[in-house]
Amino acid sequence: MIRTLHPAVEGITGPQPRLATIADAEAINAIYNHYVRTSAATFQVEDETTEERVEEIGARPANQPLVVLEAGDEIVAWGALSPFRSRCAYRQTIELTVYVRHDCHRRGYGRVIVQDLLKRASSLGYYSVLAVSCEESVGSIGLLKSLGFEEAGRLREVGSKFGRRLDVVYLQLMLGATKRTKQSARDSIAGRTPNLNE
């Protein structure tokens, strides 16, 4: 079967993310640990150490990429594809994570990372992509929905950080869209009624 890209990952232009290296560990953590300390975007409550990040980058297999995006010779965003569950039956499902440097929001960097990771996920043969977001991460949820993710479920008050009880939102995107599915999406955008007899 020939796999086709989901419409959300077509037509990507501009600077593209690259695979992270061990040399990127401190810059990745500088972005991530800001949210550890100040936000419920991650439920981690202690800083990730450079040693832990180096170990993670070194241990990641080729089908679980961690990527970074550079602007002006600085890393401004990063993201990763990670296993959703360890059981073998989940092997065609992957979880997507993205973080943008706190002073670089609303510049399109998060969208670039997500689109790149979706393209990689499609090329790697994944069928379903999940993203797990705290209910307060409205910007991230909005970005994911704009790229075709749909809310698949919500766990009520399963997290607690900064004295707040927090919901977790599961978002899902199905990859491997067929030609008809892609054309139907274009027709919807254009306001056309699809020909069901094709």
Secondary structure, 3 states (H helix, E strand, C coil): CCCCCCHHHCCCCCCCCEECCHHHHHHHHHHHHHHHHHCCCCCCCCCCCHHHHHHHHHHCCCCCCEEEEEECCEEEEEEEEEECCCCHHHCCEEEEEEEECCCCCCCCHHHHHHHHHHHHHHHCCCCEEEEEEECCCHHHHHHHHHCCCEEEEEEEEEEEECCEEEEEEEEEEECCCCHHHHHHHHHHHHCCCCCCCC
